[in-house]
Amino acid sequence: MKQKAARICLIVAIVLFVLGAFILGHAPEWFIITAAFAVGAVVFGVRWIRITGALLVVISIVVAISEYQARQQLRERVREIQQKAGGHI
């Protein structure tokens, strides 16, 4: 039963990661959810599932952090443009 749960968690994590990478823009929350499912694979899986899940956890967290930073930089850039325009945008 645990192996089935681990496989399901890993498949869900992979699908979420792919969807987040190709469909969504600047959604770090999505990658945190992906990492959470991958942790399930790490906890319940056999060796290859644990290794794959662990890699997905690390990659998802790195992507989430970079997406968050990109979002912050975009907001700052918009704020700068608005100030240059005199707040008329």
Contacts in CASP RR format, 6 or more apart in sequence:
PFRMAT RR
TARGET T0000
AUTHOR 0000-0000-0000
METHOD contacts of the structure
MODEL  1
MKQKAARICLIVAIVLFVLGAFILGHAPEWFIITAAFAVGAVVFGVRWIR
ITGALLVVISIVVAISEYQARQQLRERVREIQQKAGGHI
2 44 0 8 1.000
2 45 0 8 1.000
3 44 0 8 1.000
3 45 0 8 1.000
3 46 0 8 1.000
3 49 0 8 1.000
5 40 0 8 1.000
5 44 0 8 1.000
6 40 0 8 1.000
6 41 0 8 1.000
6 43 0 8 1.000
6 44 0 8 1.000
6 45 0 8 1.000
6 46 0 8 1.000
6 49 0 8 1.000
7 41 0 8 1.000
7 45 0 8 1.000
7 49 0 8 1.000
9 37 0 8 1.000
9 38 0 8 1.000
9 39 0 8 1.000
9 40 0 8 1.000
9 41 0 8 1.000
9 44 0 8 1.000
10 37 0 8 1.000
10 38 0 8 1.000
10 41 0 8 1.000
10 49 0 8 1.000
10 52 0 8 1.000
10 53 0 8 1.000
10 56 0 8 1.000
12 37 0 8 1.000
13 34 0 8 1.000
13 35 0 8 1.000
13 37 0 8 1.000
13 38 0 8 1.000
13 41 0 8 1.000
13 53 0 8 1.000
13 56 0 8 1.000
13 60 0 8 1.000
14 56 0 8 1.000
16 30 0 8 1.000
16 33 0 8 1.000
16 34 0 8 1.000
16 37 0 8 1.000
17 31 0 8 1.000
17 34 0 8 1.000
17 56 0 8 1.000
17 59 0 8 1.000
17 60 0 8 1.000
19 30 0 8 1.000
20 27 0 8 1.000
20 30 0 8 1.000
20 31 0 8 1.000
20 34 0 8 1.000
21 63 0 8 1.000
24 30 0 8 1.000
25 67 0 8 1.000
26 67 0 8 1.000
26 70 0 8 1.000
26 71 0 8 1.000
26 74 0 8 1.000
27 67 0 8 1.000
28 63 0 8 1.000
28 64 0 8 1.000
28 65 0 8 1.000
28 67 0 8 1.000
28 68 0 8 1.000
28 71 0 8 1.000
29 64 0 8 1.000
30 64 0 8 1.000
31 60 0 8 1.000
31 61 0 8 1.000
31 63 0 8 1.000
31 64 0 8 1.000
31 67 0 8 1.000
32 60 0 8 1.000
32 61 0 8 1.000
32 64 0 8 1.000
34 56 0 8 1.000
34 60 0 8 1.000
35 56 0 8 1.000
35 57 0 8 1.000
35 60 0 8 1.000
35 61 0 8 1.000
35 64 0 8 1.000
38 53 0 8 1.000
38 54 0 8 1.000
38 56 0 8 1.000
38 57 0 8 1.000
38 60 0 8 1.000
39 53 0 8 1.000
39 57 0 8 1.000
40 53 0 8 1.000
41 49 0 8 1.000
41 50 0 8 1.000
41 52 0 8 1.000
41 53 0 8 1.000
41 56 0 8 1.000
42 49 0 8 1.000
42 50 0 8 1.000
42 53 0 8 1.000
42 54 0 8 1.000
42 57 0 8 1.000
81 89 0 8 1.000
82 89 0 8 1.000
END
